Each structure stands twice: as structure tokens, then as C-alpha cells.
Amino acid sequence: MSSEFPLIGDFSPAPGAALSGARIGVVTFPGTLDDRDAARAVRLAGAEPVALWHADESLQDVDAVILPGGFSYGDYLRAGAIARFAPMMSKIIDAANSDAKLPVLGICNGFQILTESHLLPGSMIKNDHLKFICRDQVLRVENNATAWTSQYATGQEISIVLKNQDGQYIADEKTLDALEAEGRVAFRYVGWNPNGSRRDIAGISNEAGNVVGLMPHPEHAVEAGYGPDHTGTDGLGIFTSVLTTLVGGTK
């Protein structure tokens, strides 16, 4: 695949964002829907998006990786269960668990793939109301010490887009207690739990904080006028956060 994503419209990097020269890989699987949206968010944040194909085995020396949303392999087995075995995922798993601790973000289907890959604990099942849902959703940032959340304040509420069918996060009580005790709940639903996720969890991180998964879509809230009406850009901080991590040499 080409390393360039075609992007529509004019855009400028986020105000004050340092152009770090960082290269952020965006993986495409059969059924991925939001790879170009994620790539656009990366560019708006001030980095270079690099297209990664699921069947390839080279990470192309990227500095971080995003697993975007969609329905990889049509969710034919379980959401993310087939994508987990892609050659690219083997490379990502190794890099995320290495001493270098490659930053990895999984959004929606990407979050599902991260749980199937055991880079994050727990699992995803169908929404408790058994319907696809699409709406603006308020989240509370519970942990700003991860590679993907440092540009937010702990307790800050942000509004981004939610769209899922298999968005109910589940785990056993021991795992949930550990996530809470270790501060690994990254985002929590506010006002309404849209899918029945245990303890209103919308996103979590691994122990090192380099791997984060969340169900809502920050890449759809990076430009004023194109995201949730009253804010529009609340999701951009996720993409600028990883640049801060990389520039600071803390990855």
C-alpha cells in the first residue's frame, strides 16, 4: 500500500503543536472504516501518518501505531478475533511489549483487537441493548499519565463521537478491581452508559501506559465544526499527547 493517505480539504496542525517529525502508523485490515480519519487526526496533531497493511510484517520504523475503528473481517468470529492473528499484529505485540514500549492506540474495533491480542485485559461483547448506537458521548479522563492522555487534566470531561455495536467492555471482578486500583481506567462514560460496559469503563491502558484502548472515536472530534457541536476538537488531545510522549523521549 502507499504510505500516503488521500485527505480531503485544507487543514493546519493544532495550534501550538510542535511538528515533532514523528511517524505514526495507521493499520488497515479488511473491514477497517476509519483509517483515513485517524490519519487526518495524526496530521492535524502535527505528525506524519504512515499506512500499514495488516498482511505486511514491517512497522516501517514508525514511532507509534493506531488501530482504527471499523469491522475487521466483518466481525465474523468475534470483533477483532481474526485481525489479532494478522502478521502486522505480531510485530505490534512484540514492539509494544519490548523495552522500547511502542505507543499503541486502539479505537473501537482497534480496542477490540487489543483485548483479543491480550495487550489489554478483558473483552468486548454486544451492547446490552443489542443495537448499534451512534451519538456524541461525554467521557471523563481518569488517567492522564498514559502515552495518549497527557494533554488532558485528570477529571476533565470531553465530548467525542461514539458508534458501536459490540462496545460493552467486560472483565471479571478481580481484573476490574486491579484496573481501578492501578489507575488503568483511562476514560469513563459520563451521564449515561451507552453499552453496559462494566463500571462505565470507556477506555483502559496497560500497566506501562503505552497501550491504550477506547471505544469512542477521538478522530471524529479533531476539527471545529466537524465533531460534537458544542466542542468539536476534544479528541485532538489524544493525538497530541503521543507527540508529547515521543518528543519527551518517554516512550
C-alpha positions as CSV (number, residue, x, y, z in Angstrom):
1,M,0.0,0.0,0.0
2,S,1.0,3.6,-0.5
3,S,2.4,5.3,2.6
4,E,0.2,8.3,1.8
5,F,-3.4,8.7,2.8
6,P,-5.5,10.9,0.5
7,L,-7.0,13.6,2.6
8,I,-9.9,16.0,1.8
9,G,-9.9,19.7,2.5
10,D,-7.4,22.2,3.9
11,F,-6.1,21.7,7.4
12,S,-3.5,23.1,9.7
13,P,-1.7,21.4,12.7
14,A,-3.2,22.0,16.1
15,P,-2.3,25.5,17.5
16,G,0.9,25.3,19.4
17,A,1.6,21.7,18.4
18,A,5.3,21.1,17.8
19,L,6.0,19.4,14.5
20,S,8.0,16.6,16.0
21,G,8.8,14.7,12.9
22,A,7.1,11.7,14.4
23,R,5.7,9.0,12.2
24,I,2.5,7.4,13.3
25,G,1.4,4.1,11.7
26,V,-2.3,3.5,11.0
27,V,-3.1,-0.1,10.3
28,T,-5.7,-1.1,7.8
29,F,-7.5,-4.5,8.0
30,P,-10.2,-5.8,5.7
31,G,-13.3,-4.0,7.0
32,T,-11.5,-1.1,8.5
33,L,-13.5,2.1,8.1
34,D,-11.8,4.9,9.9
35,D,-8.1,4.6,8.9
36,R,-8.2,7.8,6.8
37,D,-10.0,9.7,9.6
38,A,-7.2,8.5,12.0
39,A,-4.6,9.6,9.5
40,R,-6.1,13.0,9.2
41,A,-6.1,13.4,13.0
42,V,-2.4,12.5,13.1
43,R,-1.6,15.2,10.6
44,L,-3.7,17.8,12.4
45,A,-1.8,16.9,15.5
46,G,1.5,17.6,13.7
47,A,2.8,14.2,12.8
48,E,3.2,12.1,9.6
49,P,0.7,9.3,9.2
50,V,2.1,6.1,7.7
51,A,-0.2,3.5,6.2
52,L,0.4,0.0,7.5
53,W,-1.2,-3.0,5.8
54,H,-2.4,-5.9,8.0
55,A,-0.6,-8.6,5.9
56,D,2.8,-6.9,6.0
57,E,5.4,-7.6,8.5
58,S,7.3,-4.3,8.7
59,L,6.4,-1.5,11.0
60,Q,8.4,0.9,8.7
61,D,10.2,2.4,11.7
62,V,7.1,4.2,13.0
63,D,7.2,5.8,16.4
64,A,3.6,4.8,17.4
65,V,0.7,2.8,16.0
66,I,-3.0,3.4,15.8
67,L,-5.5,0.5,15.3
68,P,-8.5,2.4,13.9
69,G,-12.2,1.6,14.0
70,G,-14.3,-0.5,11.7
71,F,-15.5,-4.1,11.4
72,S,-12.3,-6.1,10.7
73,Y,-13.2,-9.3,8.8
74,G,-16.9,-8.4,9.3
75,D,-16.7,-9.4,13.0
76,Y,-17.5,-12.9,11.6
77,L,-16.0,-14.8,14.6
78,R,-15.8,-12.1,17.3
79,A,-15.0,-8.5,16.9
80,G,-11.2,-8.3,16.5
81,A,-10.7,-12.1,16.9
82,I,-9.4,-12.7,13.3
83,A,-7.5,-9.4,13.0
84,R,-5.5,-10.4,16.1
85,F,-3.7,-13.1,14.0
86,A,-2.6,-10.7,11.2
87,P,1.2,-10.6,10.6
88,M,1.3,-6.9,11.4
89,M,-0.2,-7.6,14.8
90,S,2.6,-9.9,15.7
91,K,5.0,-7.1,15.1
92,I,2.9,-4.6,17.1
93,I,2.6,-7.0,20.0
94,D,6.3,-7.6,20.2
95,A,7.1,-3.8,19.9
96,A,4.5,-2.9,22.5
97,N,5.9,-5.4,25.0
98,S,9.6,-4.6,24.2
99,D,11.9,-2.3,26.2
100,A,11.1,0.5,23.7
101,K,7.4,0.2,24.7
102,L,5.9,1.3,21.3
103,P,2.9,3.5,22.0
104,V,-0.3,1.8,20.6
105,L,-3.8,3.2,20.5
106,G,-6.8,1.1,19.7
107,I,-10.1,2.9,18.8
108,C,-13.4,0.9,18.8
109,N,-12.5,-2.1,16.7
110,G,-8.9,-1.4,17.5
111,F,-9.8,-1.6,21.2
112,Q,-11.4,-5.0,20.5
113,I,-8.3,-6.2,18.7
114,L,-6.1,-5.1,21.6
115,T,-8.2,-7.2,24.0
116,E,-8.1,-10.2,21.6
117,S,-4.3,-9.8,21.4
118,H,-4.0,-9.7,25.2
119,L,-2.3,-6.4,25.0
120,L,-5.2,-5.2,27.2
121,P,-7.3,-7.3,29.6
122,G,-11.0,-8.0,29.4
123,S,-13.2,-8.5,26.3
124,M,-15.9,-6.8,24.3
125,I,-19.4,-8.2,23.7
126,K,-22.6,-6.8,22.1
127,N,-24.2,-3.7,23.6
128,D,-26.6,-4.6,26.4
129,H,-29.5,-3.2,24.4
130,L,-28.4,-5.3,21.3
131,K,-28.5,-2.3,19.0
132,F,-25.9,-0.3,17.0
133,I,-25.6,3.2,18.6
134,C,-24.2,6.4,17.2
135,R,-24.1,9.6,19.3
136,D,-22.0,12.3,20.9
137,Q,-20.7,10.9,24.2
138,V,-19.2,12.7,27.2
139,L,-16.2,11.0,28.7
140,R,-14.2,11.7,31.9
141,V,-10.4,11.4,31.7
142,E,-9.5,9.2,34.6
143,N,-5.8,8.9,33.9
144,N,-3.6,11.5,32.2
145,A,-0.3,9.6,32.8
146,T,-0.5,7.4,29.7
147,A,1.2,8.0,26.3
148,W,-2.1,9.0,24.8
149,T,-3.7,11.2,27.6
150,S,-1.1,13.6,28.9
151,Q,-2.6,16.6,27.3
152,Y,-5.8,16.3,29.4
153,A,-6.3,17.0,33.1
154,T,-7.4,14.2,35.3
155,G,-11.1,14.5,35.8
156,Q,-11.5,16.6,32.6
157,E,-14.7,15.9,30.7
158,I,-14.6,15.7,26.9
159,S,-17.2,15.1,24.2
160,I,-16.4,12.8,21.3
161,V,-18.3,10.5,18.9
162,L,-19.4,7.0,19.9
163,K,-20.5,4.5,17.3
164,N,-20.5,0.8,18.1
165,Q,-22.4,-2.5,18.2
166,D,-20.0,-4.6,20.3
167,G,-19.0,-1.9,22.7
168,Q,-19.8,-3.5,26.1
169,Y,-16.5,-3.9,28.0
170,I,-16.5,-6.8,30.3
171,A,-13.9,-8.4,32.7
172,D,-14.1,-10.5,35.9
173,E,-14.3,-8.6,39.2
174,K,-10.6,-9.3,40.0
175,T,-9.5,-7.7,36.8
176,L,-11.8,-4.8,37.2
177,D,-10.6,-4.2,40.8
178,A,-7.0,-4.3,39.5
179,L,-7.7,-1.8,36.8
180,E,-9.2,0.6,39.3
181,A,-6.5,0.1,41.9
182,E,-3.7,0.6,39.4
183,G,-5.2,3.6,37.8
184,R,-5.6,1.9,34.5
185,V,-9.1,3.1,33.7
186,A,-8.2,5.8,31.1
187,F,-11.7,7.0,30.3
188,R,-15.2,6.6,31.8
189,Y,-18.6,7.3,30.4
190,V,-20.4,10.3,32.0
191,G,-24.1,10.9,32.2
192,W,-25.2,7.6,30.6
193,N,-23.6,4.2,30.0
194,P,-24.3,3.7,26.3
195,N,-23.5,0.0,26.0
196,G,-23.5,-1.6,29.5
197,S,-19.7,-1.6,30.0
198,R,-18.7,-2.7,33.4
199,R,-18.2,0.2,35.8
200,D,-18.9,2.7,33.0
201,I,-15.4,2.0,31.5
202,A,-14.9,3.6,28.1
203,G,-11.1,3.0,27.8
204,I,-8.2,1.4,29.6
205,S,-4.4,1.2,29.5
206,N,-1.8,-1.5,30.1
207,E,0.5,-1.3,33.1
208,A,3.2,0.6,31.3
209,G,0.7,3.2,29.9
210,N,2.0,2.9,26.3
211,V,-1.0,0.9,25.1
212,V,-4.5,2.5,25.4
213,G,-7.8,1.3,24.0
214,L,-11.1,3.3,24.0
215,M,-14.4,2.6,22.4
216,P,-15.5,6.1,21.3
217,H,-13.8,7.8,18.3
218,P,-11.5,10.8,19.1
219,E,-10.5,11.0,15.4
220,H,-14.0,12.3,14.7
221,A,-13.6,15.2,17.1
222,V,-10.4,17.0,15.9
223,E,-11.8,19.9,13.8
224,A,-14.2,22.7,14.9
225,G,-17.5,22.3,13.0
226,Y,-16.9,18.6,12.2
227,G,-17.2,17.0,15.7
228,P,-19.7,17.3,18.5
229,D,-21.4,20.6,18.1
230,H,-20.5,22.3,21.4
231,T,-16.8,21.4,21.4
232,G,-15.6,19.8,18.1
233,T,-11.9,19.3,19.0
234,D,-11.9,17.4,22.3
235,G,-10.4,14.3,20.6
236,L,-7.3,16.1,19.3
237,G,-5.6,15.9,22.7
238,I,-5.2,12.1,22.3
239,F,-3.1,12.6,19.2
240,T,-1.1,15.5,20.5
241,S,-0.4,13.6,23.7
242,V,1.5,10.9,22.0
243,L,3.7,13.5,20.3
244,T,4.5,15.0,23.7
245,T,5.4,11.4,24.8
246,L,7.7,10.9,21.8
247,V,9.3,14.3,21.9
248,G,9.9,13.9,25.6
249,G,11.7,10.6,25.0
250,T,9.5,8.8,27.4
251,K,8.2,6.1,25.1
